[in-house]
C-alpha cells in the first residue's frame, strides 16, 4: 500500500479534529472559540482533499457538513466581535 501526500493531508486533518475534541474534553479550549472552529475547518478540509483522490461518499458528506458547520461557527464569532466592537465605539 502506497502512502501518498493526500494520505498525509487526510491524516493531518484527522489529527486536527481529534486535537480540537481532546482539548474541549480537557477544558483547555472552549467550543465557541475561534481556535476550535479553525481546527475543525482545517481538519475537515484536509480530509476532503484526501477524498478527492480516493473518494468515499459517506466520509465526504460528513466532512463537507463538518466544514460548513465550522465556517458557520467562524462567521458567528466574527459577527459577534463586530457587534461588540460597534457597541464599544
C-alpha positions as a Markdown table, in Angstrom:
| # | Residue | x | y | z |
|---|---|---|---|---|
| 1 | Unk | 0.0 | 0.0 | 0.0 |
| 2 | Unk | 1.5 | 3.3 | -1.1 |
| 3 | Unk | 1.3 | 6.3 | 1.3 |
| 4 | Unk | 0.8 | 9.4 | -0.7 |
| 5 | Unk | 0.8 | 13.1 | 0.0 |
| 6 | Unk | -3.0 | 13.2 | 0.0 |
| 7 | Unk | -3.0 | 10.4 | 2.6 |
| 8 | Unk | -0.7 | 12.5 | 4.8 |
| 9 | Unk | -3.1 | 15.5 | 4.3 |
| 10 | Unk | -6.0 | 13.4 | 5.4 |
| 11 | Unk | -4.2 | 12.1 | 8.4 |
| 12 | Unk | -3.2 | 15.7 | 9.5 |
| 13 | Unk | -6.8 | 16.6 | 9.1 |
| 14 | Unk | -7.8 | 13.8 | 11.4 |
| 15 | Unk | -5.3 | 14.9 | 14.0 |
| 16 | Unk | -6.6 | 18.5 | 13.8 |
| 17 | Unk | -10.1 | 17.3 | 14.6 |
| 18 | Unk | -9.1 | 14.9 | 17.3 |
| 19 | Unk | -6.8 | 17.5 | 19.0 |
| 20 | Unk | -9.7 | 20.0 | 19.0 |
| 21 | Unk | -12.0 | 17.5 | 20.6 |
| 22 | Unk | -9.4 | 16.4 | 23.1 |
| 23 | Unk | -8.8 | 20.0 | 24.2 |
| 24 | Unk | -12.5 | 20.5 | 24.6 |
| 25 | Unk | -12.7 | 17.4 | 26.9 |
| 26 | Unk | -9.7 | 18.6 | 28.9 |
| 27 | Unk | -11.2 | 22.0 | 29.4 |
| 28 | Unk | -8.3 | 23.6 | 27.6 |
| 29 | Unk | -10.4 | 25.0 | 24.8 |
| 30 | Unk | -13.9 | 26.5 | 24.5 |
| 31 | Unk | -16.2 | 25.0 | 21.9 |
| 32 | Unk | -17.3 | 28.5 | 20.9 |
| 33 | Unk | -13.7 | 29.7 | 20.4 |
| 34 | Unk | -12.2 | 30.7 | 17.1 |
| 35 | Unk | -9.4 | 28.1 | 17.6 |
| 36 | Unk | -11.9 | 25.2 | 17.8 |
| 37 | Unk | -13.7 | 26.2 | 14.7 |
| 38 | Unk | -10.5 | 26.8 | 12.8 |
| 39 | Unk | -9.0 | 23.4 | 13.8 |
| 40 | Unk | -12.2 | 21.7 | 12.7 |
| 41 | Unk | -12.4 | 23.6 | 9.4 |
| 42 | Unk | -8.8 | 22.8 | 8.6 |
| 43 | Unk | -9.2 | 19.2 | 9.6 |
| 44 | Unk | -12.3 | 18.6 | 7.5 |
| 45 | Unk | -10.8 | 20.5 | 4.5 |
| 46 | Unk | -7.7 | 18.3 | 4.6 |
| 47 | Unk | -9.8 | 15.2 | 4.8 |
| 48 | Unk | -11.9 | 16.4 | 1.9 |
| 49 | Unk | -8.7 | 16.9 | -0.1 |
| 50 | Unk | -7.6 | 13.4 | 0.5 |
| 51 | Unk | -11.1 | 12.1 | -0.5 |
| 52 | Unk | -10.7 | 13.7 | -4.0 |
| 53 | Unk | -8.1 | 11.0 | -4.7 |
| 54 | Unk | -9.8 | 8.1 | -3.0 |
| 55 | Unk | -13.5 | 9.0 | -2.9 |
| 56 | Unk | -15.9 | 7.7 | -0.2 |
| 57 | Unk | -19.3 | 9.3 | -0.3 |
| 58 | Unk | -20.1 | 8.8 | 3.4 |
| 59 | Unk | -16.8 | 10.3 | 4.5 |
| 60 | Unk | -17.2 | 13.2 | 2.1 |
| 61 | Unk | -20.7 | 14.0 | 3.3 |
| 62 | Unk | -19.7 | 14.1 | 7.0 |
| 63 | Unk | -16.6 | 16.2 | 6.3 |
| 64 | Unk | -18.4 | 18.5 | 4.0 |
| 65 | Unk | -21.0 | 19.3 | 6.6 |
| 66 | Unk | -18.4 | 19.4 | 9.3 |
| 67 | Unk | -16.6 | 22.1 | 7.2 |
| 68 | Unk | -19.9 | 24.0 | 6.7 |
| 69 | Unk | -20.7 | 24.0 | 10.4 |
| 70 | Unk | -17.1 | 25.2 | 11.2 |
| 71 | Unk | -17.5 | 28.0 | 8.8 |
| 72 | Unk | -20.8 | 28.9 | 10.3 |
| 73 | Unk | -19.2 | 29.0 | 13.7 |
| 74 | Unk | -16.4 | 31.3 | 12.4 |
| 75 | Unk | -19.0 | 33.6 | 10.8 |
| 76 | Unk | -20.9 | 33.7 | 14.1 |
| 77 | Unk | -17.8 | 34.6 | 16.1 |
| 78 | Unk | -16.9 | 37.3 | 13.5 |
| 79 | Unk | -20.4 | 38.8 | 13.7 |
| 80 | Unk | -20.3 | 38.8 | 17.5 |
| 81 | Unk | -16.9 | 40.5 | 17.5 |
| 82 | Unk | -18.1 | 43.2 | 15.1 |
| 83 | Unk | -21.2 | 43.8 | 17.1 |
| 84 | Unk | -19.2 | 44.2 | 20.3 |
| 85 | Unk | -16.8 | 46.5 | 18.6 |
| 86 | Unk | -19.6 | 48.7 | 17.3 |
| 87 | Unk | -21.2 | 48.9 | 20.8 |
| 88 | Unk | -17.8 | 49.9 | 22.2 |
| 89 | Unk | -17.5 | 52.8 | 19.8 |
